[in-house]
Amino acid sequence: MMKNEKGYVIMMVIWVAAILTVLASGLIIYVQFQQRALKNYIKSVKAYYIARAGLDKMLFTVFTQADEAEWQRRDSSRGRDGGIAYARERPFTALSRD
């Protein structure tokens, strides 16, 4: 009876090792897929905010240049006495290229 019992224990150990190997392999594959999904998500978030920053910069540039052109037009339309044709101050004076 002892020989049969020893063979049974060895077979159980082999089965448990095989099951644990399959579970560990599945876990490794699952973690790799999750890492890839996370990297793709991070890249998409970065791309969104880079595009958003580019859009904001473009809009700022367009509106600043348009506003600057308006101020230059107003500057050139001063009266003969040199009076100022507008009452408010120039915006974005610290950011101008002058």
Number of C-alpha atoms within 10 A of each C-alpha: 5 7 7 8 10 10 10 12 11 11 12 11 11 12 12 12 12 12 12 12 12 12 12 12 12 12 12 12 12 12 12 12 12 12 12 12 12 12 12 12 12 12 11 12 12 12 12 12 11 12 12 12 12 12 12 12 12 12 12 12 12 12 12 16 13 12 15 17 12 12 16 11 11 13 15 10 13 13 10 6 6 9 10 12 12 11 6 7 8 12 12 10 10 8 8 11 5 5
